[in-house]
Amino acid sequence: MSSWVQIAPGVKRRVAVDGEKLMVVEVRFEAGASVPTHSHIHEQATHVIEGQLRFRRAESPDVILEPGQTMHIPSNVVHSAEAVSACTVIDIFSPPREDFRAKT
Amino acid sequence: MSSWVQIAPGVKRRVAVDGEKLMVVEVRFEAGASVPTHSHIHEQATHVIEGQLRFRRAESPDVILEPGQTMHIPSNVVHSAEAVSACTVIDIFSPPREDFRAKT
């Protein structure tokens, strides 16, 4: 498990699995914290463990994800997220996010 | 979300995300239920949501996974799992498990 990295105000992540084809990342949001609109070539799935997360994908209606729900973000789809309440999610990427690896 | 499929006594799964490069599968175990030793070319990560899961990987000591913990299973590594208590996990695969897709 990597160390926590602050990625936005009230949002931090740590890498749980850094594999050959997949990466699993734990992300914690304080209530009201958000990740701004972005995209990446990596396919993503976000699974909510605790709390509520408002999720936006380009050309899709907003969705509020509850614990146990999973969102799929295909490669290059623009998306953003905002914590309705304090929440913990796991983000899954394939291929792994090389930009999430600790610089050595 | 696919329908639940019974995969062993006391163990069922449903596919949450069936993507291009990744698949996310929810698996529920009754206490004491197990998945026998097996392997597959698909790289896997198992994240425990609730309960305790005893996990065995070839040539590694047994581990009891608690909620919030994640296990990495590289391609072709023989593994098995047994629920110490009733538990819910998510299994992540890359590439997707074509054998988990509903036959049409």
Backbone of each chain as ProteinMPNN parsed JSONL, in Angstrom:
{"seq_chain_A": "MSSWVQIAPGVKRRVAVDGEKLMVVEVRFEAGASVPTHSHIHEQATHVIEGQLRFRRAESPDVILEPGQTMHIPSNVVHSAEAVSACTVIDIFSPPREDFRAKT", "coords_chain_A": {"N_chain_A": [[0.856, -1.193, 0.0], [0.687, 2.139, -0.946], [1.789, 5.407, 0.265], [-0.458, 7.997, 1.479], [-1.553, 10.48, -0.799], [-2.177, 13.83, -1.325], [-4.613, 15.02, -3.487], [-6.345, 16.951, -4.245], [-8.076, 19.723, -2.719], [-9.185, 18.393, 0.285], [-9.25, 15.842, -0.729], [-7.747, 12.697, -1.012], [-5.466, 10.101, -2.02], [-4.421, 6.627, -2.146], [-2.354, 4.039, -3.394], [-3.428, 0.783, -3.739], [-3.092, -1.626, -5.135], [-0.699, -2.195, -7.545], [-0.485, -3.303, -10.475], [0.247, -5.391, -13.358], [-1.553, -5.112, -15.456], [-3.636, -3.84, -14.232], [-4.68, -1.366, -11.828], [-5.419, -0.567, -8.466], [-6.895, 1.83, -6.486], [-7.339, 3.555, -3.488], [-9.537, 6.119, -2.576], [-10.218, 8.967, -0.677], [-12.672, 11.277, 0.221], [-13.4, 14.393, 1.716], [-16.512, 15.728, 2.973], [-18.169, 17.531, 0.449], [-15.879, 17.968, -1.006], [-14.077, 17.833, -4.151], [-13.181, 16.419, -7.359], [-11.829, 17.872, -10.115], [-13.063, 18.302, -13.514], [-11.797, 16.006, -15.835], [-9.863, 13.861, -18.018], [-8.572, 10.694, -19.242], [-6.505, 8.255, -20.84], [-6.765, 5.825, -19.668], [-8.955, 3.211, -18.909], [-11.579, 3.237, -16.506], [-13.072, 2.249, -13.379], [-15.238, 3.123, -10.756], [-15.911, 2.383, -7.474], [-18.129, 2.73, -4.857], [-17.481, 2.739, -1.443], [-18.224, 3.869, 0.979], [-20.392, 6.5, 1.989], [-21.641, 9.194, -0.151], [-21.336, 9.928, -3.573], [-21.349, 12.349, -6.006], [-21.412, 11.946, -9.438], [-20.149, 12.892, -12.562], [-20.3, 12.376, -15.99], [-19.241, 13.091, -19.298], [-21.862, 14.019, -21.429], [-23.719, 12.451, -20.092], [-26.37, 12.083, -17.686], [-26.076, 13.541, -14.369], [-25.136, 11.427, -11.653], [-25.832, 10.126, -8.457], [-23.805, 8.236, -6.579], [-24.122, 5.481, -4.42], [-23.082, 3.548, -1.519], [-21.741, 0.442, -2.552], [-22.367, 0.745, -5.186], [-21.233, 0.995, -8.592], [-19.414, 2.791, -11.024], [-18.748, 3.049, -14.493], [-16.12, 4.263, -16.476], [-15.311, 4.776, -19.571], [-12.315, 4.727, -21.607], [-10.834, 7.891, -22.121], [-13.18, 9.37, -21.64], [-14.603, 12.315, -20.485], [-14.798, 13.35, -17.101], [-15.987, 14.052, -13.731], [-16.103, 14.413, -10.115], [-17.903, 14.771, -7.048], [-18.086, 14.961, -3.577], [-20.928, 14.205, -1.868], [-21.345, 13.554, 0.739], [-18.902, 12.822, 3.302], [-16.721, 10.512, 1.88], [-15.542, 7.232, 0.87], [-13.939, 5.636, -1.742], [-13.137, 3.101, -4.204], [-10.961, 3.347, -6.88], [-10.441, 1.944, -10.008], [-8.149, 1.106, -12.472], [-7.247, 0.462, -15.861], [-4.995, 0.551, -18.485], [-2.561, 0.44, -15.673], [-2.137, 3.527, -13.843], [0.543, 5.208, -14.614], [1.338, 7.685, -13.826], [0.582, 7.803, -11.214], [2.416, 6.507, -9.77], [4.951, 6.458, -7.258], [7.494, 8.848, -7.428], [10.874, 8.052, -7.886]], "CA_chain_A": [[0.0, 0.0, 0.0], [1.504, 3.361, -0.982], [1.399, 6.466, 1.209], [-1.512, 8.899, 1.015], [-1.149, 11.654, -1.578], [-3.274, 14.803, -1.454], [-4.731, 15.282, -4.933], [-7.18, 18.161, -4.386], [-8.463, 20.063, -1.345], [-10.129, 17.445, 0.878], [-9.252, 14.562, -1.463], [-6.444, 12.026, -0.984], [-5.48, 8.738, -2.591], [-3.253, 5.755, -1.981], [-2.402, 2.912, -4.332], [-3.534, -0.491, -3.028], [-2.495, -2.645, -6.006], [-0.097, -1.662, -8.765], [-0.235, -4.538, -11.194], [0.75, -5.316, -14.73], [-2.631, -4.61, -16.318], [-4.641, -3.116, -13.454], [-4.277, -0.629, -10.624], [-6.53, -0.307, -7.539], [-6.538, 3.029, -5.718], [-8.342, 3.999, -2.514], [-9.66, 7.588, -2.582], [-11.098, 9.478, 0.38], [-13.154, 12.654, 0.044], [-14.177, 15.065, 2.757], [-17.806, 16.187, 2.442], [-18.107, 18.727, -0.385], [-14.645, 18.006, -1.802], [-14.338, 17.39, -5.518], [-12.109, 16.234, -8.335], [-12.327, 18.625, -11.269], [-13.249, 17.628, -14.795], [-10.561, 15.549, -16.467], [-9.996, 12.598, -18.761], [-7.312, 9.971, -19.402], [-6.672, 7.114, -21.749], [-6.99, 4.632, -18.854], [-10.328, 2.842, -18.556], [-11.734, 3.376, -15.045], [-14.321, 1.947, -12.673], [-15.239, 3.685, -9.401], [-16.844, 1.653, -6.607], [-18.286, 3.472, -3.604], [-17.456, 1.922, -0.226], [-18.911, 4.566, 2.069], [-20.754, 7.875, 1.642], [-22.319, 9.433, -1.433], [-20.478, 10.642, -4.524], [-22.013, 12.791, -7.249], [-20.502, 11.648, -10.53], [-20.533, 13.461, -13.866], [-19.584, 11.944, -17.189], [-19.662, 13.861, -20.464], [-23.047, 13.563, -22.167], [-24.583, 11.587, -19.289], [-26.912, 12.82, -16.545], [-25.397, 13.338, -13.077], [-25.582, 10.273, -10.868], [-25.303, 10.064, -7.095], [-23.449, 6.842, -6.282], [-24.274, 5.058, -3.027], [-22.221, 2.398, -1.221], [-22.059, -0.771, -3.307], [-22.583, 1.038, -6.612], [-20.006, 1.099, -9.396], [-19.538, 3.568, -12.262], [-17.755, 2.73, -15.52], [-15.679, 5.421, -17.255], [-14.475, 4.291, -20.671], [-11.128, 5.493, -21.992], [-10.956, 9.25, -22.676], [-14.445, 10.049, -21.324], [-14.418, 13.411, -19.524], [-15.607, 13.104, -15.911], [-15.65, 14.735, -12.483], [-16.811, 13.824, -8.98], [-18.033, 15.657, -5.889], [-18.578, 14.192, -2.433], [-22.14, 14.716, -1.231], [-20.962, 13.39, 2.141], [-17.563, 12.23, 3.364], [-16.836, 9.178, 1.275], [-14.392, 6.405, 0.497], [-14.21, 4.869, -2.96], [-11.946, 2.571, -4.856], [-10.848, 3.589, -8.315], [-9.759, 0.847, -10.682], [-7.692, 1.58, -13.779], [-6.486, -0.404, -16.757], [-3.787, 0.088, -17.794], [-2.225, 1.19, -14.465], [-1.771, 4.947, -13.982], [1.972, 5.394, -14.314], [1.5, 8.991, -13.17], [0.273, 7.652, -9.783], [3.53, 5.822, -9.109], [5.845, 7.357, -6.527], [8.75, 9.184, -8.123], [12.012, 7.546, -7.098]], "C_chain_A": [[0.894, 1.247, 0.0], [1.048, 4.339, 0.098], [0.255, 7.295, 0.615], [-0.891, 10.088, 0.274], [-2.363, 12.57, -1.683], [-3.4, 15.163, -2.932], [-5.606, 16.49, -5.241], [-7.564, 18.519, -2.955], [-9.499, 19.065, -0.818], [-10.195, 16.098, 0.181], [-7.845, 13.97, -1.427], [-6.584, 10.614, -1.533], [-4.262, 7.973, -2.118], [-3.453, 4.536, -2.874], [-2.406, 1.618, -3.532], [-2.891, -1.619, -3.827], [-1.974, -1.955, -7.264], [0.364, -2.858, -9.576], [0.315, -4.316, -12.583], [-0.294, -4.68, -15.641], [-3.655, -3.793, -15.562], [-4.011, -2.42, -12.257], [-5.539, -0.382, -9.798], [-6.08, 0.801, -6.59], [-7.67, 3.353, -4.755], [-8.343, 5.526, -2.512], [-10.629, 7.991, -1.48], [-11.395, 10.951, 0.151], [-13.733, 13.151, 1.372], [-15.489, 15.539, 2.127], [-17.607, 17.472, 1.648], [-16.863, 18.811, -1.252], [-14.909, 17.439, -3.198], [-13.049, 17.19, -6.303], [-12.583, 16.898, -9.612], [-12.381, 17.774, -12.54], [-11.899, 17.271, -15.421], [-10.857, 14.302, -17.285], [-8.609, 11.982, -18.885], [-7.571, 8.759, -20.285], [-7.038, 5.842, -20.98], [-8.481, 4.416, -18.638], [-10.441, 2.82, -17.03], [-13.063, 2.787, -14.584], [-14.175, 2.528, -11.272], [-16.318, 2.986, -8.594], [-16.914, 2.382, -5.265], [-18.368, 2.505, -2.429], [-18.347, 2.552, 0.836], [-19.215, 5.981, 1.618], [-21.427, 7.963, 0.288], [-21.436, 10.311, -2.307], [-21.298, 11.03, -5.759], [-21.018, 12.653, -8.386], [-21.046, 12.238, -11.819], [-19.658, 12.871, -14.948], [-20.115, 12.75, -18.357], [-20.87, 13.192, -21.112], [-23.894, 12.542, -21.422], [-25.176, 12.434, -18.165], [-26.073, 12.567, -15.287], [-25.987, 12.124, -12.374], [-25.021, 10.419, -9.454], [-25.085, 8.597, -6.756], [-23.525, 6.594, -4.782], [-23.316, 3.889, -2.767], [-22.691, 1.135, -1.96], [-22.281, -0.53, -4.785], [-21.247, 1.311, -7.316], [-20.296, 1.867, -10.671], [-18.431, 3.164, -13.216], [-17.425, 3.984, -16.315], [-14.768, 4.915, -18.361], [-13.292, 5.236, -20.926], [-11.502, 6.838, -22.597], [-12.295, 9.937, -22.426], [-14.208, 11.079, -20.208], [-15.344, 13.185, -18.332], [-15.128, 13.938, -14.728], [-16.475, 14.118, -11.366], [-16.832, 14.805, -7.823], [-18.668, 14.866, -4.753], [-19.793, 14.878, -1.821], [-21.961, 14.642, 0.281], [-19.532, 12.853, 2.145], [-17.64, 10.833, 2.754], [-15.491, 8.55, 0.945], [-14.792, 5.608, -0.735], [-12.952, 4.111, -3.351], [-12.058, 2.835, -6.348], [-9.985, 2.486, -8.897], [-9.371, 1.354, -12.067], [-7.037, 0.445, -14.555], [-6.232, 0.39, -18.044], [-3.546, 0.877, -16.504], [-1.85, 2.643, -14.791], [-0.297, 5.117, -13.621], [2.204, 6.703, -13.574], [1.151, 8.926, -11.676], [1.425, 6.98, -9.032], [4.442, 6.838, -8.439], [7.091, 7.6, -7.369], [9.903, 8.703, -7.253], [13.282, 8.269, -7.505]], "O_chain_A": [[1.764, 1.385, 0.861], [0.037, 4.114, 0.762], [0.034, 7.29, -0.596], [0.146, 10.62, 0.67], [-3.445, 12.139, -2.081], [-2.421, 15.564, -3.562], [-5.609, 16.992, -6.364], [-7.395, 17.695, -2.056], [-10.569, 18.911, -1.408], [-11.086, 15.295, 0.459], [-6.871, 14.643, -1.765], [-7.661, 10.018, -1.515], [-3.235, 8.542, -1.747], [-4.574, 4.069, -3.078], [-1.499, 1.375, -2.737], [-2.218, -2.476, -3.256], [-2.701, -1.237, -7.949], [1.47, -3.363, -9.386], [0.776, -3.232, -12.938], [0.019, -3.834, -16.478], [-4.472, -3.112, -16.182], [-2.966, -2.825, -11.749], [-6.589, -0.035, -10.339], [-5.018, 0.715, -5.973], [-8.831, 3.42, -5.158], [-7.286, 6.154, -2.454], [-11.72, 7.432, -1.36], [-10.496, 11.759, -0.08], [-14.457, 12.429, 2.059], [-15.575, 15.729, 0.913], [-16.95, 18.399, 2.121], [-16.799, 19.649, -2.152], [-15.845, 16.664, -3.398], [-11.99, 17.714, -5.959], [-13.631, 16.532, -10.145], [-11.817, 16.682, -12.611], [-10.996, 18.101, -15.523], [-11.962, 13.762, -17.244], [-7.598, 12.65, -18.664], [-8.706, 8.31, -20.447], [-7.56, 4.892, -21.563], [-9.191, 5.335, -18.23], [-9.498, 2.426, -16.343], [-14.055, 2.824, -15.312], [-13.107, 2.435, -10.668], [-17.49, 2.988, -8.971], [-15.893, 2.619, -4.62], [-19.191, 1.59, -2.406], [-19.121, 1.867, 1.505], [-18.399, 6.605, 0.94], [-21.742, 6.951, -0.338], [-20.866, 11.301, -1.849], [-21.857, 10.181, -6.453], [-19.908, 13.18, -8.313], [-22.229, 12.111, -12.134], [-18.432, 12.864, -14.841], [-21.305, 13.06, -18.409], [-20.9, 11.978, -21.315], [-24.699, 11.841, -22.034], [-24.553, 13.405, -17.734], [-25.441, 11.519, -15.152], [-27.178, 11.835, -12.489], [-23.862, 10.795, -9.28], [-26.032, 7.817, -6.655], [-23.05, 7.399, -3.981], [-22.794, 3.304, -3.716], [-23.879, 0.815, -1.982], [-22.374, -1.479, -5.563], [-20.284, 1.785, -6.715], [-21.308, 1.625, -11.329], [-17.293, 2.958, -12.793], [-18.323, 4.688, -16.777], [-13.588, 4.654, -18.126], [-13.296, 6.392, -20.503], [-12.368, 6.923, -23.467], [-12.52, 11.017, -22.972], [-13.687, 10.754, -19.141], [-16.521, 12.872, -18.505], [-14.013, 14.46, -14.725], [-17.432, 13.388, -11.624], [-15.892, 15.578, -7.637], [-19.672, 14.183, -4.949], [-19.697, 15.997, -1.318], [-22.369, 15.545, 1.012], [-19.011, 12.47, 1.097], [-18.538, 10.06, 3.086], [-14.475, 9.222, 0.769], [-15.852, 4.984, -0.767], [-11.851, 4.425, -2.898], [-13.084, 2.586, -6.98], [-8.937, 2.14, -8.352], [-10.188, 1.967, -12.755], [-6.364, -0.414, -13.985], [-7.194, 0.865, -18.648], [-4.232, 1.868, -16.251], [-1.322, 2.942, -15.862], [0.056, 5.163, -12.443], [3.146, 6.824, -12.791], [1.396, 9.887, -10.947], [1.407, 6.896, -7.803], [4.68, 7.925, -8.964], [7.662, 6.674, -7.945], [9.912, 8.916, -6.04], [14.351, 7.99, -6.962]]}, "seq_chain_B": "MSSWVQIAPGVKRRVAVDGEKLMVVEVRFEAGASVPTHSHIHEQATHVIEGQLRFRRAESPDVILEPGQTMHIPSNVVHSAEAVSACTVIDIFSPPREDFRAKT", "coords_chain_B": {"N_chain_B": [[-25.756, -3.968, -14.235], [-25.33, -7.374, -13.831], [-27.326, -10.403, -13.382], [-27.455, -12.352, -10.314], [-25.256, -15.121, -10.018], [-24.872, -18.392, -9.029], [-21.908, -19.75, -7.855], [-20.573, -21.569, -6.359], [-21.244, -23.69, -3.531], [-22.967, -21.594, -1.372], [-21.766, -19.345, -2.401], [-21.974, -16.554, -4.491], [-22.042, -14.534, -7.487], [-22.086, -11.345, -9.195], [-21.854, -9.388, -12.126], [-20.586, -6.182, -12.138], [-19.317, -4.201, -13.666], [-18.553, -4.489, -17.003], [-16.102, -4.088, -18.941], [-13.854, -2.81, -21.5], [-11.171, -3.329, -21.004], [-11.22, -4.022, -18.366], [-12.946, -5.749, -15.718], [-15.424, -5.691, -13.207], [-16.565, -7.385, -10.436], [-19.019, -8.327, -8.152], [-18.886, -10.331, -5.28], [-20.447, -12.563, -3.106], [-20.141, -14.306, -0.083], [-21.358, -16.887, 1.98], [-20.881, -17.537, 5.5], [-18.118, -19.628, 5.997], [-18.199, -20.644, 3.448], [-16.556, -21.445, 0.324], [-14.2, -20.911, -2.381], [-12.821, -23.091, -4.586], [-9.382, -24.114, -5.207], [-7.874, -22.573, -7.962], [-6.838, -21.214, -11.163], [-6.146, -18.591, -13.559], [-5.641, -16.858, -16.643], [-6.174, -14.207, -16.38], [-5.302, -11.238, -14.769], [-5.877, -10.413, -11.355], [-7.534, -8.564, -8.731], [-8.64, -8.555, -5.394], [-10.905, -7.035, -3.325], [-11.914, -6.506, -0.064], [-15.094, -5.833, 1.149], [-16.841, -6.278, 3.244], [-16.84, -8.354, 6.148], [-14.701, -11.262, 6.677], [-12.115, -12.774, 4.861], [-10.361, -15.65, 4.161], [-7.442, -16.026, 2.386], [-5.649, -17.789, -0.056], [-2.659, -18.048, -1.789], [-0.591, -19.579, -4.207], [2.479, -20.643, -2.912], [2.574, -18.62, -1.039], [2.062, -17.392, 2.313], [-1.024, -18.089, 4.093], [-3.529, -15.558, 4.222], [-5.642, -13.512, 6.149], [-8.061, -11.511, 5.008], [-9.336, -8.329, 5.757], [-12.094, -5.956, 5.934], [-11.575, -3.343, 3.608], [-9.089, -4.149, 2.841], [-6.91, -5.283, 0.206], [-6.099, -7.771, -2.141], [-3.612, -8.905, -4.404], [-3.548, -10.831, -7.31], [-1.486, -12.123, -9.461], [-1.415, -12.892, -13.0], [-2.179, -16.24, -13.786], [-1.489, -17.28, -11.258], [-2.042, -19.699, -8.842], [-4.855, -19.922, -6.711], [-7.095, -19.695, -3.829], [-10.083, -19.226, -1.81], [-11.701, -18.65, 1.321], [-14.506, -18.043, 3.288], [-14.276, -16.585, 6.352], [-16.129, -15.325, 7.892], [-19.501, -14.338, 6.995], [-19.224, -12.695, 3.929], [-18.616, -9.901, 1.721], [-17.129, -9.133, -1.296], [-15.218, -7.33, -3.795], [-14.207, -8.428, -6.914], [-11.713, -7.835, -9.244], [-10.812, -7.852, -12.603], [-8.407, -8.115, -15.236], [-7.496, -9.051, -18.415], [-11.118, -8.62, -19.037], [-13.257, -11.253, -17.761], [-14.271, -13.375, -20.002], [-15.67, -15.683, -19.708], [-17.436, -15.126, -17.716], [-19.459, -13.779, -18.788], [-22.904, -13.452, -19.619], [-24.461, -16.103, -21.281], [-25.875, -15.847, -24.479]], "CA_chain_B": [[-25.456, -5.015, -13.251], [-25.888, -8.666, -14.254], [-28.026, -11.159, -12.342], [-26.6, -13.201, -9.477], [-24.972, -16.474, -10.489], [-24.295, -19.235, -7.967], [-20.682, -20.319, -8.424], [-20.162, -22.663, -5.469], [-22.205, -23.671, -2.422], [-22.829, -20.431, -0.501], [-21.002, -18.271, -3.055], [-22.622, -16.062, -5.706], [-21.394, -13.353, -8.068], [-22.753, -10.607, -10.268], [-20.916, -8.501, -12.811], [-20.967, -4.777, -11.977], [-18.797, -3.479, -14.838], [-17.936, -5.349, -18.014], [-15.509, -3.081, -19.812], [-13.0, -3.247, -22.601], [-9.929, -3.873, -20.442], [-11.407, -4.423, -16.973], [-14.244, -6.249, -15.264], [-15.617, -5.602, -11.757], [-17.535, -8.418, -10.075], [-19.332, -8.416, -6.722], [-19.004, -11.728, -4.852], [-20.913, -12.72, -1.716], [-19.896, -15.619, 0.534], [-21.892, -17.217, 3.302], [-19.795, -17.94, 6.414], [-17.595, -20.971, 5.772], [-18.215, -21.007, 2.023], [-15.217, -21.304, -0.265], [-13.954, -21.081, -3.812], [-11.681, -24.018, -4.604], [-8.132, -23.715, -5.861], [-7.97, -22.421, -9.414], [-6.007, -20.148, -11.717], [-6.618, -18.074, -14.855], [-4.658, -15.919, -17.221], [-6.586, -12.845, -16.042], [-4.795, -10.637, -13.523], [-7.015, -10.195, -10.453], [-7.405, -7.963, -7.399], [-9.834, -8.806, -4.569], [-11.02, -6.013, -2.274], [-12.961, -6.919, 0.865], [-16.024, -4.766, 1.555], [-17.467, -6.625, 4.532], [-16.527, -9.716, 6.569], [-13.294, -11.701, 6.662], [-11.878, -13.788, 3.83], [-9.034, -16.28, 4.18], [-7.006, -16.103, 1.005], [-4.431, -18.595, -0.268], [-2.009, -17.977, -3.1], [0.516, -20.541, -4.273], [3.795, -20.233, -2.41], [2.478, -17.495, -0.099], [1.324, -17.787, 3.518], [-2.428, -17.693, 4.147], [-3.802, -14.218, 4.732], [-7.058, -13.204, 6.384], [-8.331, -10.143, 4.552], [-10.366, -7.594, 6.495], [-12.668, -4.876, 5.113], [-10.641, -2.289, 3.214], [-7.831, -4.721, 2.355], [-6.922, -5.712, -1.19], [-5.109, -8.799, -2.488], [-3.262, -8.937, -5.826], [-3.285, -12.167, -7.823], [-0.971, -12.003, -10.833], [-1.836, -13.86, -14.014], [-1.823, -17.667, -13.658], [-1.151, -17.711, -9.899], [-3.069, -20.563, -8.254], [-5.383, -19.312, -5.481], [-8.404, -20.12, -3.331], [-10.57, -18.315, -0.78], [-12.698, -19.236, 2.224], [-15.093, -16.988, 4.107], [-14.21, -16.796, 7.802], [-17.491, -14.903, 8.249], [-20.21, -13.916, 5.783], [-18.496, -11.53, 3.427], [-18.829, -9.322, 0.398], [-15.875, -8.627, -1.86], [-15.244, -7.111, -5.227], [-13.109, -9.0, -7.681], [-11.394, -7.017, -10.409], [-10.04, -8.656, -13.553], [-7.968, -7.576, -16.518], [-8.655, -8.6, -19.176], [-12.401, -9.121, -18.526], [-13.51, -12.692, -17.823], [-15.319, -13.655, -20.996], [-16.457, -16.813, -19.213], [-18.437, -14.624, -16.76], [-20.539, -13.091, -19.522], [-24.112, -14.258, -19.784], [-24.61, -16.733, -22.597], [-27.096, -15.345, -25.123]], "C_chain_B": [[-26.11, -6.312, -13.72], [-26.66, -9.309, -13.105], [-27.012, -11.945, -11.509], [-26.471, -14.587, -10.098], [-24.33, -17.229, -9.328], [-23.041, -19.895, -8.53], [-20.108, -21.448, -7.584], [-21.184, -22.651, -4.34], [-21.962, -22.453, -1.519], [-22.041, -19.28, -1.099], [-21.725, -17.857, -4.341], [-21.916, -14.803, -6.186], [-22.359, -12.644, -9.009], [-21.76, -9.607, -10.832], [-21.42, -7.07, -12.697], [-20.524, -3.944, -13.175], [-18.124, -4.49, -15.75], [-17.368, -4.43, -19.081], [-14.68, -3.683, -20.92], [-11.755, -3.948, -22.055], [-10.1, -4.363, -19.013], [-12.822, -4.916, -16.739], [-14.277, -6.148, -13.743], [-16.792, -6.508, -11.397], [-17.758, -8.379, -8.563], [-19.514, -9.886, -6.37], [-19.443, -11.758, -3.393], [-20.742, -14.163, -1.262], [-20.755, -15.734, 1.789], [-20.712, -17.659, 4.183], [-19.39, -19.382, 6.13], [-17.562, -21.396, 4.321], [-16.841, -20.748, 1.413], [-15.244, -21.429, -1.777], [-12.702, -21.946, -3.912], [-10.492, -23.464, -5.386], [-8.31, -23.667, -7.385], [-6.96, -21.368, -9.862], [-6.579, -19.743, -13.067], [-5.585, -17.071, -15.364], [-4.939, -14.48, -16.81], [-5.926, -12.392, -14.746], [-6.002, -10.258, -12.653], [-6.599, -9.365, -9.248], [-8.717, -8.231, -6.678], [-9.833, -7.81, -3.423], [-12.184, -6.406, -1.366], [-13.777, -5.707, 1.315], [-16.5, -5.028, 2.982], [-17.088, -8.068, 4.872], [-15.036, -10.008, 6.471], [-13.139, -12.858, 5.682], [-10.464, -14.339, 3.965], [-8.617, -16.525, 2.745], [-5.714, -16.901, 0.929], [-3.929, -18.366, -1.688], [-0.844, -18.94, -3.071], [1.789, -19.906, -3.754], [3.764, -18.975, -1.554], [1.77, -17.987, 1.155], [-0.143, -17.365, 3.409], [-2.554, -16.287, 4.724], [-5.287, -14.121, 5.028], [-7.276, -11.739, 6.056], [-9.504, -9.56, 5.325], [-10.962, -6.526, 5.562], [-11.649, -3.764, 4.856], [-9.32, -2.825, 2.701], [-7.997, -5.302, 0.952], [-5.793, -6.7, -1.428], [-4.873, -8.757, -3.999], [-2.938, -10.368, -6.23], [-2.787, -12.029, -9.267], [-1.52, -13.117, -11.728], [-1.296, -15.256, -13.707], [-1.392, -18.123, -12.267], [-2.334, -18.481, -9.3], [-3.526, -19.961, -6.926], [-6.723, -19.918, -5.103], [-8.802, -19.173, -2.213], [-11.65, -19.005, 0.037], [-13.191, -18.138, 3.157], [-15.025, -17.364, 5.583], [-15.561, -16.398, 8.408], [-18.192, -14.556, 6.944], [-19.485, -12.697, 5.229], [-18.865, -11.164, 2.008], [-17.495, -8.765, -0.079], [-16.144, -8.135, -3.277], [-13.976, -7.691, -5.837], [-12.953, -8.169, -8.947], [-10.513, -7.858, -11.318], [-9.599, -7.817, -14.751], [-7.144, -8.644, -17.199], [-9.954, -9.105, -18.55], [-12.515, -10.631, -18.678], [-14.634, -12.966, -18.814], [-16.228, -14.778, -20.526], [-17.493, -16.375, -18.17], [-19.597, -13.945, -17.488], [-21.706, -14.036, -19.712], [-24.128, -14.831, -21.196], [-25.924, -16.216, -23.214], [-27.532, -16.295, -26.219]], "O_chain_B": [[-27.314, -6.342, -13.977], [-26.643, -8.806, -11.982], [-25.878, -12.174, -11.929], [-27.432, -15.148, -10.627], [-23.366, -16.759, -8.724], [-23.104, -20.536, -9.579], [-19.251, -22.199, -8.049], [-21.927, -21.678, -4.207], [-20.874, -22.3, -0.965], [-21.683, -18.339, -0.39], [-22.05, -18.7, -5.176], [-21.276, -14.096, -5.407], [-23.299, -13.235, -9.541], [-20.934, -9.052, -10.108], [-22.541, -6.768, -13.107], [-21.267, -3.082, -13.646], [-17.247, -5.246, -15.331], [-18.07, -4.039, -20.014], [-14.775, -4.868, -21.239], [-11.337, -4.994, -22.551], [-9.222, -5.05, -18.491], [-13.759, -4.558, -17.452], [-13.3, -6.472, -13.068], [-17.872, -6.408, -11.98], [-16.801, -8.395, -7.789], [-20.214, -10.611, -7.077], [-18.877, -11.062, -2.55], [-21.136, -15.105, -1.949], [-20.863, -14.784, 2.566], [-19.679, -18.098, 3.676], [-20.249, -20.258, 6.035], [-16.955, -22.415, 3.993], [-16.065, -19.937, 1.92], [-16.177, -21.975, -2.366], [-11.648, -21.584, -3.389], [-10.602, -22.481, -6.119], [-8.827, -24.601, -7.998], [-6.313, -20.719, -9.04], [-7.394, -20.46, -13.648], [-4.78, -16.526, -14.608], [-4.053, -13.627, -16.879], [-5.99, -13.094, -13.737], [-7.032, -9.829, -13.174], [-5.458, -9.445, -8.793], [-9.787, -8.144, -7.28], [-8.882, -7.744, -2.645], [-13.303, -6.615, -1.836], [-13.238, -4.707, 1.789], [-16.554, -4.122, 3.813], [-17.021, -8.914, 3.98], [-14.224, -9.119, 6.215], [-13.933, -13.798, 5.679], [-9.488, -13.591, 3.893], [-9.345, -17.154, 1.976], [-4.804, -16.717, 1.737], [-4.681, -18.476, -2.656], [-0.186, -19.104, -2.044], [2.132, -18.778, -4.11], [4.794, -18.329, -1.358], [0.958, -18.909, 1.077], [-0.465, -16.399, 2.717], [-1.786, -15.886, 5.598], [-6.107, -14.597, 4.243], [-6.754, -10.847, 6.725], [-10.528, -10.214, 5.519], [-10.388, -6.232, 4.514], [-10.956, -3.311, 5.767], [-8.505, -2.063, 2.18], [-9.078, -5.749, 0.57], [-4.667, -6.493, -0.974], [-5.813, -8.594, -4.778], [-2.146, -11.04, -5.569], [-3.585, -11.84, -10.185], [-2.017, -14.138, -11.253], [-0.114, -15.428, -13.408], [-0.964, -19.268, -12.115], [-3.462, -17.989, -9.256], [-2.703, -19.54, -6.112], [-7.395, -20.557, -5.913], [-7.976, -18.407, -1.717], [-12.41, -19.828, -0.473], [-12.399, -17.399, 3.741], [-15.639, -18.341, 6.012], [-16.064, -17.056, 9.319], [-17.549, -14.485, 5.896], [-19.167, -11.769, 5.973], [-19.347, -11.977, 1.22], [-16.822, -8.024, 0.638], [-17.16, -8.474, -3.884], [-12.861, -7.482, -5.36], [-13.928, -7.846, -9.626], [-9.573, -8.504, -10.854], [-10.321, -6.932, -15.213], [-6.166, -9.114, -16.616], [-9.915, -9.927, -17.635], [-11.948, -11.219, -19.599], [-15.811, -12.804, -18.49], [-17.403, -14.832, -20.889], [-18.343, -17.175, -17.78], [-20.597, -13.582, -16.869], [-21.539, -15.236, -19.932], [-23.846, -14.135, -22.172], [-26.953, -16.16, -22.54], [-28.541, -16.051, -26.881]]}, "name": "protein", "num_of_chains": 2, "seq": "MSSWVQIAPGVKRRVAVDGEKLMVVEVRFEAGASVPTHSHIHEQATHVIEGQLRFRRAESPDVILEPGQTMHIPSNVVHSAEAVSACTVIDIFSPPREDFRAKTMSSWVQIAPGVKRRVAVDGEKLMVVEVRFEAGASVPTHSHIHEQATHVIEGQLRFRRAESPDVILEPGQTMHIPSNVVHSAEAVSACTVIDIFSPPREDFRAKT"}
